[in-house]
């Protein structure tokens, strides 16, 4: 297992088959088995992971991690520790290990922490014969629409019934394909917290018995844990000692100022500590998102449960009764304050009604304006209400802000040449390129509507301040403009500027502008090679790669989170039969079979495999490139001399692949032979020594999930064929076959696809059925 560290090798592993299905010579599974690890093979147990299948459906439901820990601030004595992760949503994705333990970096990158899941940390109290839940107790992930992306995550810190703190986050505006994209959190200290004692405070919040549940771990009971099913409703009712709301204004929720850890945080939005005198709030969890480009709203002494409201006049949701609400802006990531926003509740009614802006970061307010509160409405601390309220803002307001910025740019230029110049706009217009901003971060910011909204707001407010200071005194303009601004009516602001400054429409509209900013460099996303090892031909997208030689179809596995083309330089790397090149490896031993997608020609019922095991005699193969663009590739392999010696056929195979494709289509055409011959086309799939095989004639699928070689690990293979051409299955000792109706000169198109478990971003622990579901979905999309 290459994921394990050299410092712990050799690792001796014993697997106890707890569900009674392990067969001699086959691999143990990660459901129903107990894995015991001995670092350095010194005879001592160092780590244990139990993979439990609670419902007997052949997939993972719970992971139990066991280690021995020394005493520290979390646990007052040495002893056994356990972390229990539960797949509440049954998507069969849980946590990743190295050396059979969890290291935050890099295991967090490959642990799912999403969908509907939970985990709790325990220590064993031998005197009580009881597992004590402590620290993260529990960590709860909720997936509102069951799309695999958590919209909500709750972290409670405490010990058994005692609660010390809460962090409750939402992904308010989920984007398809973005596994982690949290926008807002509430961090709270439980009753009894004091600034002086902080974590060691005399907390007084205890969970009611009806809000807890108990579990059994290896026959030993646990102490009480907050009940997942009622946690959200219960926590809405709690009055906390201190509360801080954190809004991820620039939509970049990463560890602050840590270039080695730039993943979007899975834990939710972790607040930076507030240390200003009179406004102290500790950080709840780690690593925090930093003090910059986040909106913080602090309630020092809540009088009751949290309340929230939305004000269309500033297009934001706020926590009620905030004692201080602010943003420290660092637009260029130089760790210096460039601007400051301060929201003020002038009449102390719990609703902020004025914004003070320091546009240049010198600590002095440059601009201030009132916020109309007449249309304020309560908003619940739920995904449904937050999403329903704010998603429309994120969809429409960026364009409104852009139009206002364009109008103000023209207005400023008309007052004095050069007045329109703005450093924030320049950076935004330059795709967020800056010496302090890595390319990946710049790309994330540019591709986010919420980030664009934040930066356009900064530009807008800086422009308004400059227009005010320019000496432009038209009272009619400022009266209308200020009213529109106080109401947050950006479109009215645009119209007012346009009327008084004759600005007209922008030369480039918002959608064209964002499309240009986000346009990727036109680069090859498909490739091929036939020179590194003749007669091999390889072809690929940045997501998947295939190989053909003398009729055999082979598979390469790529790491899903790395988009790369390997064919152009495949001869320059180390052997791809070992996982040592970073991108992946050859994942299939084809042997003397079709591999994944090779064909068999049936002539009058007699099978003729369209392959040559020696490279001599018939069939013979030639190849050529039919089409190649940056985004599409088609090759052609022609096999001649196939079938009966006196009346041979020619089989033409045209594999193709497009940018981003995980599969390759293959068009097969048969010509020649005797006029009265009955022609059928078989498609083969090599048998794996340890496999689960699946076929569905109605869906047009055959597939397998299994194991050939420890160097490769678990793989999946699949063939998607046209169901209306199905004739029969014809299984052979070395390969599975599906036989299709075929007419001379009429193409038959099918798809081939492979999967490599080690290449998954979240490799623990999909089941065979998950792979078959993927194939069925792939087949449905191709119909």
C-alpha positions in Angstrom: 0.0 0.0 0.0 1.9 3.1 -1.2 -0.1 5.4 0.9 1.6 4.3 4.1 4.6 6.2 5.4 8.2 4.9 5.3 8.6 5.7 8.9 6.1 3.0 9.9 7.1 0.3 7.4 7.1 -2.6 7.4 3.5 -2.8 8.6 2.2 -6.3 9.4 -1.5 -6.4 9.1 -3.9 -9.1 10.4 -7.5 -9.1 9.2 -10.2 -10.8 11.3 -13.1 -11.9 9.2 -16.0 -11.0 11.4 -18.8 -11.5 8.9 -17.7 -14.9 7.8 -17.3 -14.4 4.1 -13.5 -14.4 3.6 -12.4 -17.0 1.1 -8.9 -18.5 0.9 -6.8 -16.7 -1.7 -9.1 -13.7 -1.9 -8.8 -10.3 -0.5 -10.4 -9.2 2.8 -13.0 -6.5 2.6 -13.7 -3.2 4.3 -17.1 -4.2 5.6 -17.5 -6.7 8.3 -13.8 -7.1 9.0 -11.4 -6.0 11.7 -7.9 -4.8 10.5 -5.1 -4.9 13.0 -1.8 -3.0 12.2 1.6 -3.7 13.7 4.1 -0.9 12.8 7.6 -2.1 12.1 6.4 -5.7 12.5 7.7 -5.7 16.0 4.9 -7.8 17.5 3.0 -4.9 19.1 -0.4 -3.7 18.0 -0.3 0.0 17.1 -3.7 0.7 15.4 -6.9 -1.1 14.7 -9.8 -0.2 12.4 -13.1 -2.0 12.5 -15.2 -1.8 9.3 -18.8 -2.7 10.2 -21.7 -3.6 8.0 -24.6 -3.1 10.4 -27.4 -4.1 8.0 -25.7 -7.0 6.1 -26.1 -5.3 2.7 -22.4 -5.8 1.8 -21.1 -2.3 2.3 -19.5 -0.1 4.9 -21.7 1.5 7.6 -19.4 2.3 10.5 -15.6 2.7 11.0 -14.2 2.2 14.4 -10.7 3.6 14.8 -8.7 2.4 17.9 -5.4 3.8 19.1 -3.5 4.0 22.4 -3.1 7.6 23.6 -1.0 9.4 26.2 -2.7 11.7 28.6 -3.1 15.4 27.7 -5.5 18.3 27.9 -8.3 16.3 26.3 -7.9 13.0 28.4 -6.4 13.0 31.8 -4.8 9.5 31.6 -3.2 7.1 29.2 -5.4 4.5 27.5 -7.4 3.3 24.6 -9.0 5.9 22.3 -11.7 5.5 19.7 -13.1 7.5 16.8 -16.3 6.2 15.4 -17.5 7.4 12.0 -21.0 6.5 10.8 -22.3 6.6 7.3 -25.8 7.8 8.1 -26.6 8.4 4.4 -25.4 5.0 3.2 -23.3 6.4 0.4 -20.4 4.1 1.4 -17.9 6.9 1.8 -16.1 7.5 5.0 -12.6 8.3 6.2 -9.1 7.7 4.9 -6.2 6.3 6.8 -2.4 6.3 6.5 -0.6 3.7 8.6 -4.1 2.7 9.8 -4.5 6.0 11.6 -5.8 9.5 10.7 -3.2 12.2 10.0 -5.0 15.6 9.4 -2.7 16.3 6.5 -3.2 14.7 4.1 -6.0 12.3 5.3 -8.5 15.2 5.3 -8.2 15.5 1.6 -9.4 11.9 1.1 -11.9 11.5 3.9 -15.4 12.1 2.8 -16.7 14.3 5.6 -19.8 14.9 3.5 -23.3 13.7 2.6 -25.0 12.5 5.8 -22.4 11.4 8.2 -21.4 11.6 11.9 -18.4 11.0 14.0 -17.7 11.0 17.7 -14.4 10.8 19.7 -14.2 8.5 22.8 -11.8 7.4 25.4 -12.1 4.2 27.4 -12.5 4.5 31.2 -11.4 1.1 32.4 -12.7 1.8 35.9 -16.3 2.3 34.6 -15.9 -0.1 31.6 -17.4 2.6 29.5 -16.5 4.7 26.5 -16.6 8.3 27.4 -17.5 10.7 24.5 -15.4 13.8 24.7 -14.0 16.7 22.6 -15.9 16.4 19.3 -19.1 15.0 20.6 -20.5 14.8 18.0 -19.6 16.1 14.5 -22.7 15.9 12.3 -22.9 16.3 8.6 -26.3 16.8 6.9 -27.1 16.5 3.2 -30.5 18.3 2.6 -31.1 16.9 -0.9 -29.1 13.7 -0.8 -26.7 14.8 -3.6 -23.6 13.8 -1.7 -22.8 17.4 -0.7 -23.3 18.5 2.9 -25.2 21.7 3.2 -24.9 21.7 7.0 -22.4 20.7 9.6 -22.6 20.8 13.4 -19.7 20.4 15.8 -20.4 20.2 19.5 -17.5 20.1 21.9 -17.9 18.6 25.4 -17.8 15.6 27.5 -20.8 13.3 27.9 -23.7 15.6 28.8 -21.5 18.6 29.3 -21.4 21.1 26.4 -18.5 23.6 26.1 -19.0 25.0 22.6 -20.8 24.9 19.3 -20.0 25.5 15.7 -22.8 25.3 13.2 -22.1 26.0 9.5 -24.1 26.1 6.3 -23.2 25.8 2.6 -25.9 28.3 1.7 -25.4 28.2 -2.0 -24.3 24.7 -3.1 -22.6 24.4 -6.4 -22.7 21.0 -8.3 -19.4 19.3 -8.1 -18.0 21.4 -5.2 -17.9 19.0 -2.3 -17.0 21.6 0.3 -18.1 25.2 0.0 -19.3 26.5 3.4 -20.5 30.1 3.6 -21.4 30.9 7.2 -21.2 29.6 10.7 -22.3 30.4 14.2 -19.7 29.8 16.9 -20.8 29.8 20.5 -19.5 29.3 24.0 -21.8 27.5 26.3 -23.1 28.9 29.5 -20.4 29.2 32.2 -17.7 30.3 29.8 -15.4 33.1 31.0 -12.7 34.9 29.2 -10.2 34.2 31.9 -10.7 30.4 32.1 -11.7 30.0 28.5 -11.6 26.2 27.7 -11.2 25.4 31.4 -14.3 27.4 32.4 -16.9 26.1 34.8 -19.4 25.3 32.1 -23.0 24.8 33.2 -24.7 23.5 30.0 -25.9 19.9 30.1 -27.8 18.0 27.5 -31.2 16.8 28.6 -31.5 13.0 28.7 -34.1 13.0 25.9 -31.6 14.8 23.6 -29.0 12.1 23.9 -28.4 8.6 22.6 -26.0 5.8 23.6 -24.1 3.3 21.5 -22.1 0.0 22.0 -18.5 -0.2 20.9 -17.2 -3.8 20.9 -19.6 -4.8 23.5 -18.8 -1.8 25.8 -21.5 0.9 26.3 -20.8 4.6 25.6 -21.8 7.6 27.5 -24.4 10.0 26.2 -24.0 11.7 22.8 -26.2 14.5 21.3 -28.9 12.8 19.3 -28.4 13.3 15.6 -32.1 13.2 14.7 -33.1 16.0 17.1 -29.8 18.0 17.4 -30.8 20.8 15.0 -34.2 21.5 16.6 -32.7 21.3 20.1 -29.8 23.6 19.4 -32.1 26.3 18.1 -33.6 26.6 21.6 -30.3 27.2 23.5 -29.2 30.5 25.0 -25.4 30.7 24.8 -22.9 32.6 26.8 -21.3 34.3 23.7 -22.0 34.0 20.0 -20.1 34.9 16.9 -21.5 34.7 13.4 -18.9 34.3 10.6 -19.7 35.0 7.0 -17.3 33.8 4.3 -17.7 37.0 2.3 -15.0 36.2 -0.3 -16.2 32.6 -0.6 -12.7 31.3 0.2 -12.9 29.1 3.2 -9.4 27.9 3.7 -6.8 27.8 6.5 -5.5 31.3 7.1 -2.0 32.1 5.8 -1.0 28.5 5.3 0.3 27.8 1.8 0.6 24.1 2.5 -3.1 23.7 3.4 -5.3 25.4 0.9 -8.2 23.0 0.7 -11.7 24.2 1.3 -12.4 23.4 4.9 -14.6 20.3 5.6 -15.3 21.3 9.2 -17.5 24.3 8.2 -16.4 28.0 8.7 -13.9 28.2 11.6 -13.8 31.7 13.1 -10.6 33.5 13.9 -10.3 34.5 17.5 -11.3 38.1 18.4 -8.9 39.6 20.8 -9.9 43.3 20.9 -10.5 44.5 24.5 -14.2 44.2 25.3 -14.9 42.0 22.3 -13.0 38.8 23.0 -14.2 35.6 21.4 -12.1 32.4 21.3 -11.6 30.4 18.1 -13.8 27.3 18.0 -11.8 24.6 16.3 -8.8 24.9 14.0 -7.5 25.9 11.5 -9.4 29.1 11.4 -10.3 31.1 8.2 -8.4 34.2 9.4 -9.4 37.8 10.3 -9.7 39.1 6.7 -12.5 39.1 4.1 -14.9 37.5 6.6 -17.9 39.3 8.2 -17.9 38.8 11.9 -21.0 39.6 14.1 -20.5 39.3 17.8 -23.2 39.0 20.5 -21.4 39.4 23.8 -24.2 38.4 26.2 -27.2 36.8 24.4 -30.5 37.3 26.2 -32.2 34.4 24.5 -31.8 31.9 21.6 -30.1 33.1 18.5 -32.3 35.2 16.1 -31.4 36.1 12.5 -32.8 38.5 9.9 -32.3 39.4 6.3 -32.2 43.0 5.2 -32.6 43.5 1.4 -31.1 47.0 1.9 -27.6 45.4 2.3 -28.4 42.0 0.7 -27.2 40.2 3.8 -28.4 38.0 6.6 -27.4 39.2 10.1 -27.6 37.9 13.7 -29.8 40.0 15.8 -28.5 42.1 18.7 -24.9 42.1 17.5 -22.6 44.2 19.7 -20.1 44.5 16.9 -20.3 43.6 13.2 -17.3 44.1 11.0 -15.2 43.1 8.0 -11.5 43.7 7.7 -10.6 43.7 4.0 -7.4 42.4 2.7 -8.1 42.3 -1.0 -4.6 41.4 -2.2 -3.6 38.9 0.5 -0.6 40.8 1.9 -1.9 40.3 5.4 -2.6 44.0 5.8 -5.9 45.8 6.3 -6.9 47.6 3.2 -10.4 48.6 4.1 -12.8 48.2 7.0 -16.6 47.9 7.2 -18.4 48.5 10.5 -22.2 47.9 10.9 -23.8 50.1 13.6 -27.1 49.7 15.5 -27.7 53.3 16.2 -31.0 52.9 18.1 -30.1 49.6 19.9 -33.1 47.7 18.6 -31.0 44.7 17.5 -31.0 45.7 13.8 -28.0 47.3 12.3 -29.0 50.5 10.5 -25.7 52.2 9.4 -22.5 51.2 7.6 -19.2 53.0 8.3 -16.5 52.4 5.7 -12.8 53.0 5.9 -11.9 52.8 2.2 -8.1 53.0 2.6 -7.3 51.1 5.8 -5.9 54.0 7.8 -8.4 53.5 10.6 -10.5 56.6 9.8 -14.0 56.3 8.5 -14.2 57.8 5.0 -17.8 57.1 4.1 -21.0 56.3 6.0 -24.5 55.7 5.0 -27.8 54.7 6.6 -29.4 51.3 5.9 -33.2 51.2 5.4 -34.7 48.7 7.9 -38.3 48.9 6.8 -38.2 45.6 4.8 -36.2 43.6 7.4 -37.6 40.1 7.8 -36.7 37.2 10.1 -34.8 34.3 8.6 -34.5 30.9 10.2 -31.1 29.3 10.9 -31.9 26.4 8.4 -30.5 25.6 5.0 -33.9 25.9 3.4 -34.5 29.5 4.7 -30.9 30.7 4.2 -30.7 29.3 0.7 -34.2 30.5 -0.3 -33.3 34.0 0.9 -29.7 34.4 -0.3 -29.3 32.2 -3.5 -31.3 34.7 -5.5 -29.0 37.5 -4.3 -25.9 35.6 -5.4 -27.5 35.0 -8.8 -28.6 38.5 -9.6 -26.7 41.0 -7.5 -23.2 40.5 -9.1 -24.5 41.7 -12.4 -26.2 44.7 -10.8 -22.9 45.6 -9.0 -20.9 45.2 -12.2 -23.3 47.6 -14.0 -22.9 50.1 -11.2 -19.1 49.9 -11.2 -19.1 50.4 -14.9 -21.4 53.5 -14.6 -19.3 54.9 -11.7 -16.1 54.4 -13.7 -17.5 56.5 -16.5 -18.8 59.1 -14.0 -15.4 59.4 -12.2 -13.6 59.7 -15.5 -15.8 62.6 -16.5 -14.9 64.5 -13.3 -11.2 64.1 -13.7 -9.0 61.9 -15.9 -7.6 59.1 -13.8 -10.2 59.3 -11.0 -11.7 56.0 -12.2 -8.5 54.0 -11.6 -8.8 51.5 -8.8 -6.4 48.9 -7.5 -9.1 46.4 -6.5 -10.8 46.7 -9.9 -7.4 46.2 -11.6 -6.8 43.0 -9.8 -10.3 41.7 -10.4 -10.1 42.6 -14.1 -6.8 40.8 -14.2 -8.3 37.5 -13.1 -7.2 38.1 -9.5 -3.5 37.7 -10.5 -1.2 39.1 -7.8 2.1 38.2 -6.3 0.5 37.1 -3.1 -2.3 35.0 -4.6 -1.4 31.5 -6.0 -2.9 30.7 -9.4 -5.2 28.1 -7.9 -6.7 30.6 -5.4 -7.0 33.2 -8.1 -8.9 30.8 -10.3 -11.2 29.8 -7.4 -12.0 33.5 -6.7 -12.6 34.3 -10.3 -14.9 31.4 -10.9 -17.1 32.2 -7.9 -20.1 34.5 -8.2 -20.0 35.2 -4.5 -16.3 36.2 -4.7 -17.1 38.4 -7.7 -20.0 40.0 -5.7 -17.6 40.7 -2.8 -14.9 42.3 -4.9 -17.4 44.3 -6.9 -18.9 45.6 -3.7 -15.4 46.8 -2.6 -14.8 48.6 -5.9 -18.3 50.2 -5.8 -17.8 51.6 -2.3 -14.4 52.9 -3.1 -15.8 54.6 -6.2 -18.7 56.2 -4.3 -16.2 57.6 -1.7 -14.1 59.1 -4.5 -17.1 60.5 -6.3 -18.2 62.2 -3.0 -14.7 63.6 -2.6 -14.4 64.7 -6.2 -16.4 67.9 -5.5 -19.4 66.8 -7.5 -22.2 68.7 -5.8 -25.4 68.0 -7.8 -27.9 67.9 -4.9 -30.6 66.2 -7.0 -28.2 63.4 -7.9 -27.0 62.8 -4.4 -30.5 62.8 -3.0 -31.7 60.2 -5.4 -28.5 58.2 -5.2 -28.3 58.1 -1.4 -32.0 57.0 -1.1 -31.3 54.2 -3.6 -28.2 53.2 -1.7 -29.9 53.1 1.7 -32.5 50.8 0.2 -29.8 48.6 -1.5 -31.5 49.3 -4.8 -28.4 48.8 -7.0 -30.4 49.1 -10.3 -31.8 52.5 -9.2 -28.3 53.6 -8.4 -27.2 52.6 -11.9 -30.1 54.6 -13.4 -29.3 57.6 -11.3 -25.7 57.6 -12.4 -26.6 57.0 -16.0 -29.1 59.9 -16.0 -26.7 62.5 -14.6 -23.5 61.4 -16.2 -24.9 60.0 -19.5 -23.0 56.8 -19.0 -25.0 54.4 -21.3 -24.6 50.6 -21.3 -21.2 49.0 -20.6 -19.3 48.1 -23.7 -19.0 44.6 -22.4 -21.9 43.2 -20.4 -21.6 41.2 -17.2 -22.0 37.8 -18.7 -19.4 38.4 -21.5 -17.0 39.9 -18.9 -17.3 36.9 -16.5 -17.0 34.5 -19.4 -13.8 36.2 -20.5 -12.4 36.2 -17.0 -13.2 32.5 -16.5 -12.2 31.3 -20.0 -9.6 28.6 -19.7 -6.6 28.6 -21.9 -7.3 26.7 -25.1 -5.1 23.7 -24.5 -5.2 20.0 -25.5 -7.5 18.0 -23.2 -7.1 14.7 -25.2 -3.9 13.0 -26.4 -2.5 9.9 -28.0 0.8 8.1 -28.5 2.0 5.1 -30.5 5.7 5.6 -30.3 6.7 4.6 -26.8 6.3 0.8 -27.1 5.1 -0.4 -30.5 2.6 -1.8 -31.3 0.9 -0.1 -28.4 -1.5 2.8 -29.0 -2.6 4.9 -26.1 -5.4 7.5 -26.0 -6.8 9.6 -23.2 -8.7 12.5 -21.8 -7.4 14.3 -18.8 -9.6 12.0 -16.7 -9.1 8.5 -18.2 -6.6 6.7 -20.4 -6.7 3.5 -22.5 -4.3 1.3 -24.4 -4.7 -1.0 -27.4 -2.2 -3.6 -28.7 -2.8 -6.4 -31.2 -6.5 -6.5 -30.3 -6.2 -6.2 -26.5 -7.8 -3.3 -24.6 -6.0 -2.1 -21.5 -6.8 0.5 -18.8 -4.8 3.1 -17.0 -6.1 4.4 -13.6 -5.8 8.2 -13.0 -6.2 10.1 -9.8 -9.5 11.8 -10.0 -8.4 15.1 -8.4 -5.5 15.5 -10.9 -6.3 16.5 -14.5 -3.4 15.5 -16.5 -2.4 14.1 -19.9 0.2 11.3 -19.7 0.5 10.1 -23.2 2.8 12.8 -24.6 5.5 12.0 -22.1 4.7 8.4 -21.1 8.1 7.2 -22.2 9.9 9.7 -20.0 8.4 8.5 -16.7 9.1 5.5 -14.5 7.4 2.2 -15.1 3.6 2.7 -15.1 3.1 -0.8 -13.9 3.9 0.5 -10.4 2.1 3.5 -8.7 5.2 5.7 -8.6 4.5 8.5 -11.2 2.0 10.6 -9.2 -0.8 10.5 -11.8 -1.6 6.7 -11.5 -0.7 3.5 -13.2 -1.6 0.6 -15.6 -4.4 -1.1 -13.6 -5.2 -4.2 -15.6 -3.4 -7.5 -16.4 -5.0 -8.4 -19.7 -3.2 -11.6 -20.4 -4.5 -13.5 -23.4 -8.0 -12.0 -23.2 -10.0 -9.1 -24.6 -9.1 -7.0 -21.6 -11.8 -4.4 -21.2 -13.6 -4.1 -24.5 -11.7 -6.2 -27.0 -13.9 -7.9 -29.6 -14.7 -11.4 -30.8 -16.1 -12.1 -34.2 -18.6 -14.9 -34.4 -19.0 -16.4 -37.9 -21.7 -18.9 -38.2 -21.6 -19.4 -34.5 -17.8 -20.0 -34.3 -15.9 -17.4 -32.2 -12.8 -15.8 -33.6 -11.1 -13.5 -31.1 -9.9 -10.3 -32.9 -6.5 -10.3 -31.4 -3.0 -11.7 -32.0 -1.1 -13.2 -29.1 2.3 -13.6 -30.9 2.4 -10.7 -33.4 2.8 -13.2 -36.2 0.3 -14.3 -38.8 -3.4 -13.3 -38.8 -5.1 -11.1 -37.8 -2.8 -8.2 -38.7 -3.4 -4.7 -37.2 -2.8 -1.2 -38.5 -3.7 2.0 -36.9 -4.2 5.7 -37.7 -5.5 8.9 -36.3 -8.9 9.8 -37.8 -9.6 13.1 -36.0 -7.7 15.2 -33.4 -8.6 18.5 -31.9 -7.9 19.9 -28.5 -11.2 18.4 -27.2 -11.9 15.4 -29.3 -9.8 12.4 -30.6 -10.7 9.4 -32.8 -8.3 6.6 -33.7 -8.9 3.7 -36.0 -7.5 0.2 -35.7 -8.0 -2.2 -38.7 -7.8 -5.9 -38.1 -7.5 -7.9 -41.3 -7.6 -11.7 -41.7 -10.2 -12.3 -39.0 -12.3 -15.4 -39.2 -12.3 -18.4 -41.5 -9.0 -18.7 -43.4 -10.6 -18.9 -46.8 -13.2 -16.1 -46.3 -11.7 -13.7 -43.8 -13.3 -10.5 -42.5 -12.0 -7.1 -41.8 -12.9 -5.6 -38.4 -12.5 -1.8 -38.1 -12.4 -0.4 -34.5 -12.7 3.3 -33.9 -12.1 4.3 -30.3 -12.8 8.0 -29.5 -12.7 10.2 -26.4 -13.6 13.7 -25.6 -12.4 16.3 -23.1 -13.4 15.3 -19.6 -14.7 11.9 -20.6 -14.3 9.0 -18.1 -15.1 6.4 -20.8 -14.1 5.8 -24.4 -16.6 5.0 -27.2 -15.7 2.3 -29.7 -17.3 2.0 -33.1 -16.9 -1.5 -34.5 -17.6 -2.3 -38.2 -17.3 -5.7 -39.9 -16.7 -6.2 -43.7 -15.8 -9.0 -46.0 -16.3 -12.7 -45.4 -18.6 -15.0 -47.4 -21.9 -13.6 -48.7 -24.1 -15.9 -46.6 -22.1 -15.8 -43.4 -24.0 -15.1 -40.2 -22.0 -12.4 -38.4 -22.2 -11.6 -34.7 -20.0 -9.3 -32.5 -18.8 -10.3 -29.1 -17.3 -7.9 -26.6 -15.0 -9.3 -23.9 -14.2 -8.5 -20.3 -11.3 -10.3 -18.6 -12.2 -12.3 -15.5 -10.6 -11.1 -12.3 -9.4 -13.7 -9.8 -11.5 -12.1 -7.1 -14.5 -10.3 -8.6 -18.2 -9.4 -8.3 -19.7 -9.6 -11.8 -22.8 -7.8 -13.0 -24.8 -7.9 -16.1 -28.0 -6.2 -17.2 -29.2 -7.0 -20.7 -32.0 -4.4 -20.6 -29.7 -1.6 -19.5 -27.0 -2.7 -21.8 -24.2 -3.3 -19.2 -21.7 -5.9 -18.2 -19.3 -5.0 -15.4 -17.1 -6.2 -12.7 -15.5 -5.0 -9.4 -12.6 -6.9 -8.1 -8.9 -7.5 -7.4 -6.0 -8.8 -9.5 -2.8 -7.6 -7.9 -1.9 -5.9 -4.5 0.2 -3.5 -6.4 -2.9 -2.2 -8.2 -5.7 -2.8 -5.6 -9.4 -2.8 -6.3 -10.6 -1.9 -9.8 -13.8 -1.7 -11.7 -14.5 -2.4 -15.4 -17.5 -1.9 -17.5 -18.9 -2.2 -21.0 -22.0 -0.3 -22.1 -23.6 -1.8 -25.2 -26.9 -1.1 -27.2 -29.6 -3.2 -25.6 -31.5 -3.6 -28.8 -28.5 -5.4 -30.3 -28.3 -8.0 -27.5 -28.3 -11.6 -28.4 -26.8 -13.6 -25.5 -24.0 -13.8 -22.9 -21.2 -16.2 -23.7 -19.0 -16.6 -20.6 -15.6 -18.3 -21.1 -13.1 -19.5 -18.5 -10.9 -16.4 -19.0 -13.4 -13.7 -20.0 -17.0 -12.6 -19.9 -18.6 -11.9 -23.2 -21.7 -10.2 -24.5 -22.7 -11.1 -28.0 -24.5 -8.5 -30.2 -26.3 -8.6 -33.5 -24.1 -7.3 -36.2 -24.6 -6.7 -39.9 -21.7 -6.2 -42.4 -20.9 -2.6 -43.0 -23.2 -1.3 -40.2 -21.3 0.1 -37.2 -22.0 -1.1 -33.6 -21.0 1.4 -31.0 -20.2 0.6 -27.4 -18.4 2.3 -24.5 -15.7 1.0 -22.2 -14.8 2.4 -18.8 -12.5 1.6 -16.0 -12.2 2.6 -12.3 -9.3 2.4 -9.9 -10.2 2.7 -6.2 -6.9 4.1 -5.2 -7.5 6.9 -7.7 -10.7 8.1 -6.0 -10.5 11.3 -4.0 -12.6 9.4 -1.4 -11.5 5.8 -1.6 -13.1 4.5 1.6 -15.1 2.5 0.8 -17.3 2.3 -2.3 -18.9 -1.1 -2.9 -19.3 -3.2 -6.1 -22.9 -2.0 -6.3 -21.8 1.6 -6.3 -19.7 0.9 -9.4 -22.6 -0.9 -11.1 -24.8 2.1 -10.4 -22.2 4.4 -12.0 -22.2 2.2 -15.1 -26.0 2.2 -15.3 -26.0 6.0 -15.0 -23.3 6.2 -17.7 -25.4 3.9 -19.9 -28.6 5.9 -19.3 -26.8 9.1 -20.3 -25.6 7.6 -23.5 -29.1 6.5 -24.6 
